[in-house]
Amino acid sequence: MTHDWLLVETLGDEPAVVAQGRQLKNLVPITTFLRRSPHLSAVRTAITESLQTGQSLSSITPKSDRVICTEPVVMSDGRVHGVQVWIGPAGAEPPERPIPGPLKWDLTLGWPPTPASR
């Protein structure tokens, strides 16, 4: 896994990756996206904790080799609709976090979404 921030949508039954860094993804379930990562369980726990508290967090993985940072994505209605997640080497600084914005979905045409400003 590269060390980009992941934008994870949390409205459905399972969190889904919307973007990796600035590259859009097609709502890939987090378990599929991180299927080979030994840190999947810790990432899921961090996402759940940020959803429940509405707070950012920074935690160390059980083997102390990685840090997991989260930032909740709070919409204008005050609800948390997603979480940005970064996982990287312990002691490393996360890169600049892309600021998420709204997307406009055309349900008749399907993917891809476009920025809402269009």
Contacts in CASP RR format, 6 or more apart in sequence:
PFRMAT RR
TARGET T0000
AUTHOR 0000-0000-0000
METHOD contacts of the structure
MODEL  1
MTHDWLLVETLGDEPAVVAQGRQLKNLVPITTFLRRSPHLSAVRTAITES
LQTGQSLSSITPKSDRVICTEPVVMSDGRVHGVQVWIGPAGAEPPERPIP
GPLKWDLTLGWPPTPASR
1 34 0 8 1.000
1 37 0 8 1.000
1 87 0 8 1.000
2 20 0 8 1.000
3 86 0 8 1.000
3 87 0 8 1.000
3 88 0 8 1.000
3 89 0 8 1.000
3 92 0 8 1.000
3 94 0 8 1.000
3 95 0 8 1.000
4 20 0 8 1.000
4 21 0 8 1.000
4 86 0 8 1.000
4 95 0 8 1.000
5 20 0 8 1.000
5 21 0 8 1.000
5 84 0 8 1.000
5 85 0 8 1.000
5 86 0 8 1.000
5 94 0 8 1.000
5 95 0 8 1.000
5 97 0 8 1.000
5 98 0 8 1.000
6 17 0 8 1.000
6 19 0 8 1.000
6 20 0 8 1.000
6 21 0 8 1.000
6 33 0 8 1.000
6 84 0 8 1.000
6 85 0 8 1.000
6 86 0 8 1.000
7 17 0 8 1.000
7 18 0 8 1.000
7 19 0 8 1.000
7 20 0 8 1.000
7 21 0 8 1.000
7 73 0 8 1.000
7 82 0 8 1.000
7 84 0 8 1.000
7 98 0 8 1.000
7 100 0 8 1.000
8 15 0 8 1.000
8 16 0 8 1.000
8 17 0 8 1.000
8 18 0 8 1.000
8 30 0 8 1.000
8 47 0 8 1.000
8 82 0 8 1.000
8 83 0 8 1.000
8 84 0 8 1.000
8 85 0 8 1.000
9 15 0 8 1.000
9 16 0 8 1.000
9 17 0 8 1.000
9 18 0 8 1.000
9 27 0 8 1.000
9 81 0 8 1.000
9 82 0 8 1.000
10 47 0 8 1.000
10 51 0 8 1.000
10 80 0 8 1.000
10 81 0 8 1.000
10 82 0 8 1.000
10 83 0 8 1.000
11 81 0 8 1.000
11 82 0 8 1.000
14 29 0 8 1.000
14 30 0 8 1.000
14 31 0 8 1.000
15 29 0 8 1.000
15 30 0 8 1.000
15 44 0 8 1.000
15 47 0 8 1.000
15 82 0 8 1.000
15 83 0 8 1.000
16 27 0 8 1.000
16 28 0 8 1.000
16 29 0 8 1.000
16 30 0 8 1.000
17 25 0 8 1.000
17 27 0 8 1.000
17 28 0 8 1.000
17 29 0 8 1.000
17 30 0 8 1.000
17 33 0 8 1.000
18 24 0 8 1.000
18 25 0 8 1.000
18 27 0 8 1.000
19 25 0 8 1.000
19 98 0 8 1.000
19 100 0 8 1.000
21 98 0 8 1.000
22 98 0 8 1.000
24 112 0 8 1.000
24 113 0 8 1.000
25 33 0 8 1.000
26 111 0 8 1.000
26 112 0 8 1.000
30 40 0 8 1.000
30 43 0 8 1.000
30 44 0 8 1.000
30 47 0 8 1.000
31 40 0 8 1.000
31 44 0 8 1.000
34 40 0 8 1.000
34 43 0 8 1.000
37 43 0 8 1.000
37 87 0 8 1.000
39 61 0 8 1.000
39 66 0 8 1.000
39 68 0 8 1.000
39 87 0 8 1.000
42 59 0 8 1.000
42 61 0 8 1.000
42 62 0 8 1.000
42 66 0 8 1.000
42 68 0 8 1.000
43 68 0 8 1.000
43 85 0 8 1.000
43 87 0 8 1.000
46 57 0 8 1.000
46 59 0 8 1.000
46 68 0 8 1.000
46 70 0 8 1.000
46 83 0 8 1.000
46 85 0 8 1.000
47 70 0 8 1.000
47 83 0 8 1.000
47 85 0 8 1.000
49 57 0 8 1.000
49 70 0 8 1.000
50 56 0 8 1.000
50 57 0 8 1.000
50 70 0 8 1.000
50 71 0 8 1.000
50 72 0 8 1.000
50 80 0 8 1.000
50 83 0 8 1.000
51 72 0 8 1.000
51 80 0 8 1.000
51 82 0 8 1.000
51 83 0 8 1.000
54 72 0 8 1.000
54 74 0 8 1.000
54 80 0 8 1.000
55 72 0 8 1.000
56 69 0 8 1.000
56 70 0 8 1.000
56 71 0 8 1.000
56 72 0 8 1.000
57 68 0 8 1.000
57 69 0 8 1.000
57 70 0 8 1.000
58 67 0 8 1.000
58 68 0 8 1.000
58 69 0 8 1.000
58 70 0 8 1.000
59 67 0 8 1.000
59 68 0 8 1.000
60 66 0 8 1.000
60 67 0 8 1.000
60 68 0 8 1.000
60 90 0 8 1.000
61 67 0 8 1.000
61 68 0 8 1.000
61 87 0 8 1.000
64 90 0 8 1.000
65 89 0 8 1.000
65 90 0 8 1.000
66 87 0 8 1.000
66 88 0 8 1.000
66 89 0 8 1.000
66 90 0 8 1.000
67 87 0 8 1.000
67 88 0 8 1.000
67 89 0 8 1.000
67 90 0 8 1.000
67 91 0 8 1.000
67 92 0 8 1.000
68 85 0 8 1.000
68 86 0 8 1.000
68 87 0 8 1.000
68 88 0 8 1.000
69 85 0 8 1.000
69 86 0 8 1.000
69 87 0 8 1.000
69 94 0 8 1.000
70 83 0 8 1.000
70 84 0 8 1.000
70 85 0 8 1.000
70 86 0 8 1.000
71 83 0 8 1.000
71 84 0 8 1.000
71 97 0 8 1.000
72 80 0 8 1.000
72 82 0 8 1.000
72 83 0 8 1.000
72 84 0 8 1.000
73 80 0 8 1.000
73 81 0 8 1.000
73 82 0 8 1.000
73 83 0 8 1.000
73 84 0 8 1.000
73 100 0 8 1.000
74 80 0 8 1.000
74 81 0 8 1.000
75 81 0 8 1.000
84 97 0 8 1.000
84 98 0 8 1.000
84 100 0 8 1.000
86 94 0 8 1.000
86 95 0 8 1.000
86 97 0 8 1.000
88 94 0 8 1.000
101 115 0 8 1.000
101 116 0 8 1.000
102 115 0 8 1.000
102 116 0 8 1.000
103 113 0 8 1.000
103 114 0 8 1.000
103 115 0 8 1.000
103 116 0 8 1.000
104 113 0 8 1.000
104 114 0 8 1.000
104 115 0 8 1.000
104 116 0 8 1.000
104 118 0 8 1.000
105 113 0 8 1.000
106 113 0 8 1.000
106 114 0 8 1.000
END
